[in-house]
Amino acid sequence: MISKDPIVYSQSRAMLAIVKASFQAIMANPSALVFSVVFPILFVIIFGAFRQDKGAQYKIAIQSGSDTTHAFYQALIKNPLVRIVRFTDSVSLRQSLLRGKLTGVVAIERVSTAAMSTGIKVNFSSTTASGNTMGGFLQLLDFLILQQEAVQANRPKTIHLLPPQIEEVRPYKQIDFVLPGQIGFSVLFSTLFGIAFTFYGLREQLVLKRFFATPIKPINILIGIGVSRLFFQLVSVMVLLAFGHWVMDFTLQNGVITFLSILLLTMLMLFLLMGAGLLISSMAKVDSSIPLLINLFALPQLILSGTFFPVEFFPRWIQQVSIVLPLRHFNDALRKISFEGDSLLACGTELGVLVGWTIVIYFLTRRFIRWE
């Protein structure tokens, strides 16, 4: 006998089934896990470590040969407002002074005269590029000297601060740091997204397969795709440079030569990024995974490569990690060429890293590129 009792439809069970299926779909999508968990953890680690030395306001170099046994030196290096920076060569020190990254150089010379028995002379030298921190540090020097003399009450004056030596130099403006970083940001993301999605679309729409039915060689297909992107990005960089120079007073130290050097350097970076875009498009199974792969490659570089703020603000271990990133060397080379007037050959380290990355990326691209 067939039961005529009505079948009761459970709304709650249906809702729970939908919740379960939806949750499984989310967990099956790697981009959701990366953007929701991995990237936030990465940012917490990076920005949590950012400026651990936030009490240090004055970056000071100690002149080689200075007397480091005097109590004044100990008071200086232990002051929470002072950060002692050490340089391996005089060229790096000079560049930091010209860019205003260093407050100045302190020289401590021990003297022994009738007027100053076993005392010291303190000499401070800097450039006008450090004008925003120089005045405060000179006041701090006066305070430290008074503090030391108070300890040695009823004794002859043993610390003498010489008049500061300030060199007049070309000002290092904020735009001189910002514009190269924005050029790097522009070429990084626009090239990766443009090449990856273009090549992926041509493959999925079987356009590349149709090309194979013609006598055209595969390398010419890649060149055809790349040349248009290269030209477009170079025009964009020209516009940014022209706007920055004529409107924002961006420094092009050697004029047209500097302008052309920047374009040549940009061409090398674009060639590197086009290879990365081809590799990413070949690794992507579906088009929705392309942004994830691009961000995995590009976001760490964007944060750690001196695009928006100096790399020196990070702890040393993060600075060491960023040394291997191509965008950091591209940004550094741009700033050397534009502000300091260096030639491309003078940026040997930066060019070497970019060429090395290019060789590795195109080796991987050749092995893993998918035409169908």
C-alpha positions in Angstrom: 0.0 0.0 0.0 1.4 3.4 -1.0 1.7 5.9 1.8 -0.1 9.1 1.1 1.8 11.0 3.7 3.3 14.2 2.2 7.1 14.2 1.8 8.5 16.9 4.1 11.3 18.9 2.4 14.0 19.9 4.9 15.0 23.5 4.2 17.7 23.3 6.8 19.3 20.2 5.3 19.2 21.8 1.8 20.8 24.9 3.2 23.6 23.0 4.9 24.3 21.0 1.7 24.7 24.3 -0.1 27.0 25.6 2.6 29.1 22.5 2.4 29.3 22.6 -1.4 30.2 26.3 -1.3 32.8 25.8 1.3 34.4 22.9 -0.7 34.4 25.2 -3.8 36.2 27.9 -1.8 38.8 25.5 -0.5 39.4 24.1 -4.0 40.3 27.5 -5.3 44.0 28.2 -4.4 43.6 31.9 -5.0 41.2 32.2 -2.1 43.7 30.6 0.2 46.6 32.7 -1.0 44.8 36.1 -0.9 43.0 35.3 2.4 45.8 33.7 4.4 49.2 33.6 2.7 49.5 37.3 1.6 48.1 38.7 4.9 50.7 36.7 6.8 53.4 37.8 4.5 52.4 41.5 4.9 52.2 41.1 8.7 55.8 39.7 8.7 57.1 42.4 6.5 55.4 45.4 8.0 55.6 44.0 11.5 59.4 44.1 11.1 59.3 47.5 9.3 61.3 50.2 11.1 62.1 48.1 14.2 64.7 50.9 14.8 61.9 53.5 14.7 63.6 55.4 17.5 66.6 56.2 15.3 66.1 59.5 13.6 69.7 60.4 12.7 71.8 58.1 10.5 75.4 58.9 11.2 78.7 57.5 9.8 81.8 57.6 12.0 84.9 58.8 10.1 87.6 56.1 9.8 90.4 56.6 12.3 88.2 58.3 14.8 88.9 57.9 18.5 86.3 55.3 19.8 87.7 55.0 23.3 86.4 58.4 24.6 83.2 58.5 26.7 81.7 60.9 24.2 81.7 58.2 21.5 80.0 55.7 23.8 77.3 58.3 24.6 76.8 59.0 20.9 76.4 55.4 19.8 74.2 54.5 22.7 71.8 57.4 22.2 68.4 56.0 21.0 68.0 58.8 18.5 71.2 57.9 16.7 71.8 55.0 14.3 75.4 54.3 13.3 75.7 53.3 9.6 78.8 51.6 8.3 80.0 51.7 4.7 82.4 49.4 3.0 83.7 52.1 0.7 83.8 55.8 0.3 81.7 55.8 -2.9 78.6 54.4 -1.1 79.1 56.9 1.7 79.2 59.7 -0.8 76.1 58.6 -2.6 74.2 58.4 0.7 75.2 62.0 1.5 74.2 63.3 -1.9 70.8 61.6 -1.6 70.2 62.9 1.9 70.0 59.3 3.2 72.7 60.1 5.8 72.5 62.9 8.3 76.3 63.3 8.2 79.7 62.1 9.2 81.2 62.5 12.6 85.0 62.6 13.1 86.4 62.3 16.6 90.0 63.3 17.0 92.0 62.9 20.2 94.2 65.9 21.1 96.6 66.5 23.9 97.6 70.1 24.5 98.2 72.4 27.4 94.7 73.9 26.9 93.0 70.6 26.3 94.6 67.7 28.2 93.7 64.4 26.6 90.6 65.9 25.0 88.8 65.4 21.7 87.8 67.5 18.8 84.4 66.6 17.2 83.9 67.5 13.6 80.6 67.1 11.8 80.3 67.2 8.0 77.3 66.8 5.8 75.6 68.2 2.7 72.6 70.4 2.1 70.7 67.3 0.9 70.4 66.3 4.6 69.0 69.7 5.7 65.9 68.2 7.2 67.8 66.2 9.9 71.0 68.2 10.2 69.8 70.9 12.5 68.3 68.5 15.0 71.5 66.4 15.1 73.7 69.4 15.8 71.5 70.2 18.8 71.8 66.6 19.9 75.6 66.9 19.7 75.6 70.1 21.8 73.4 68.3 24.4 75.8 65.2 24.5 78.8 67.5 25.0 77.1 69.4 27.8 76.1 66.1 29.4 79.7 64.8 29.3 81.1 68.1 30.7 78.5 68.0 33.5 79.9 64.6 34.5 83.4 66.0 34.5 82.6 69.0 36.6 85.4 71.2 37.9 87.7 69.8 35.2 89.1 71.6 32.1 86.9 71.4 29.0 87.9 68.3 27.1 85.4 68.2 24.2 85.5 70.8 21.5 82.9 70.9 18.7 84.3 72.4 15.6 82.1 74.5 13.2 80.1 72.0 11.0 81.3 71.6 7.4 78.2 71.7 5.1 78.7 71.1 1.4 76.3 72.8 -1.0 74.9 70.1 -3.3 72.1 69.6 -5.7 68.9 68.8 -3.7 67.6 65.3 -3.8 63.9 65.9 -4.2 61.1 63.5 -3.4 60.3 63.1 -7.1 63.8 61.8 -7.7 62.9 58.8 -5.6 59.2 58.5 -6.4 59.3 58.6 -10.3 61.7 55.6 -10.8 59.6 53.5 -8.5 56.5 54.4 -10.4 58.1 53.5 -13.7 59.1 50.1 -12.2 55.5 49.6 -10.9 54.1 50.5 -14.3 56.2 48.2 -16.4 56.0 45.3 -13.9 52.2 44.9 -13.8 51.2 46.2 -17.2 53.7 43.9 -19.0 52.9 40.8 -16.9 49.1 41.2 -17.2 49.3 42.2 -20.9 51.5 39.4 -22.1 50.0 36.7 -19.9 46.4 37.3 -20.8 47.2 38.0 -24.5 49.2 34.8 -24.9 46.7 32.8 -22.9 43.8 34.1 -25.0 45.5 33.3 -28.3 46.2 29.8 -27.1 42.7 29.1 -25.8 41.0 30.5 -28.8 43.2 28.3 -31.0 44.7 31.3 -32.8 48.2 30.0 -32.1 47.2 26.6 -33.6 46.0 28.3 -36.7 49.4 30.1 -36.9 51.1 26.7 -37.0 49.2 26.0 -40.2 51.1 28.8 -41.8 54.9 28.9 -42.6 55.5 31.4 -39.8 58.1 30.3 -37.2 57.1 30.2 -33.5 59.8 32.7 -32.6 58.2 35.2 -34.9 54.9 34.8 -33.2 56.5 35.7 -29.9 58.3 38.6 -31.4 55.1 39.9 -33.0 53.3 39.7 -29.6 56.2 41.2 -27.7 57.1 44.1 -30.0 53.8 45.8 -29.7 53.9 45.5 -25.9 57.5 46.8 -25.9 56.6 49.8 -28.0 53.6 50.6 -25.9 55.5 50.4 -22.6 58.4 52.5 -23.9 55.9 55.2 -25.0 54.4 55.1 -21.5 57.8 55.5 -19.9 58.6 58.4 -22.2 55.4 60.1 -21.1 56.2 59.6 -17.4 59.7 60.9 -17.8 58.6 63.9 -19.8 55.9 64.7 -17.3 58.2 64.2 -14.3 61.0 66.3 -15.8 59.0 69.3 -17.1 56.2 69.4 -14.6 57.7 67.9 -11.4 61.3 68.9 -11.9 62.6 65.3 -12.0 66.3 65.2 -12.4 67.8 64.0 -15.7 71.4 64.6 -14.8 72.9 64.3 -18.4 69.8 65.4 -20.3 69.2 63.4 -23.5 71.9 60.8 -22.7 70.2 60.1 -19.4 66.9 59.8 -21.1 68.1 57.3 -23.7 70.0 55.3 -21.0 66.7 54.9 -19.0 64.9 53.7 -22.2 67.6 51.1 -22.9 67.5 49.9 -19.3 63.7 49.7 -19.5 63.9 47.6 -22.7 66.0 45.1 -20.8 63.5 45.0 -18.0 60.6 44.7 -20.4 62.3 41.8 -22.2 62.7 40.0 -18.8 59.0 40.6 -17.9 57.7 39.4 -21.3 59.4 36.1 -20.6 57.9 36.0 -17.2 54.4 36.7 -18.7 54.8 33.9 -21.2 55.9 31.5 -18.5 52.9 32.5 -16.2 50.4 32.1 -19.1 51.8 28.6 -19.8 51.6 27.6 -16.2 48.0 28.8 -15.8 45.3 26.1 -16.3 42.5 28.6 -16.2 42.4 32.3 -16.8 41.3 33.0 -13.2 44.7 31.7 -11.9 46.7 34.2 -14.0 46.3 37.1 -11.5 47.3 34.8 -8.6 50.5 33.7 -10.4 51.3 37.3 -11.4 50.8 38.5 -7.8 53.0 35.7 -6.4 55.7 36.9 -8.7 55.2 40.7 -8.5 53.8 41.7 -5.1 56.9 40.7 -3.1 59.0 42.8 -5.5 56.6 45.7 -5.3 56.9 45.8 -1.5 60.5 45.0 -1.0 62.2 46.7 -4.0 62.2 50.3 -3.0 59.2 51.2 -5.1 57.3 53.3 -2.5 59.8 53.7 0.3 63.6 53.2 0.7 64.8 49.6 1.2 67.0 50.9 4.1 63.8 51.3 6.2 63.5 47.5 6.5 65.5 45.4 8.9 68.7 44.0 7.5 67.4 40.5 6.9 64.6 41.8 4.7 67.2 43.9 2.8 69.2 40.8 2.2 66.2 39.0 0.8 65.4 41.9 -1.6 68.9 41.8 -3.1 67.8 38.9 -5.4 64.7 40.7 -6.7 65.0 42.1 -10.3 62.8 45.1 -9.6 65.1 46.3 -6.8 68.0 46.4 -9.2 65.9 48.1 -11.9 64.8 50.8 -9.4 68.3 51.3 -8.1 69.8 51.6 -11.6 67.1 54.1 -12.6 68.0 56.3 -9.7 71.7 56.1 -10.3 71.3 57.0 -13.9 68.8 59.8 -13.5 70.1 61.6 -10.3 73.8 60.6 -10.1 74.3 60.7 -13.9 75.9 57.2 -14.0 76.2 55.4 -17.3 74.7 52.0 -18.0 78.2 50.5 -17.7 78.5 52.0 -14.2 75.5 49.9 -13.2 77.2 46.7 -13.7 75.8 44.9 -10.7 72.2 45.9 -11.5 72.6 44.9 -15.2 74.2 41.6 -14.2 71.3 40.6 -12.0 68.7 41.6 -14.7 70.6 39.6 -17.4 70.8 36.6 -15.0 67.1 36.7 -14.3 66.4 37.0 -18.1 68.5 33.9 -18.9 66.8 31.9 -16.2 63.3 33.0 -17.1 63.7 32.3 -20.8 65.3 28.9 -20.1 62.2 28.0 -18.1 59.9 29.5 -20.7 61.5 27.5 -23.5 60.9 24.2 -21.5 57.4 24.9 -20.2 55.7 27.0 -22.9 52.5 25.6 -24.1 51.2 26.5 -27.6 48.0 24.5 -27.4 
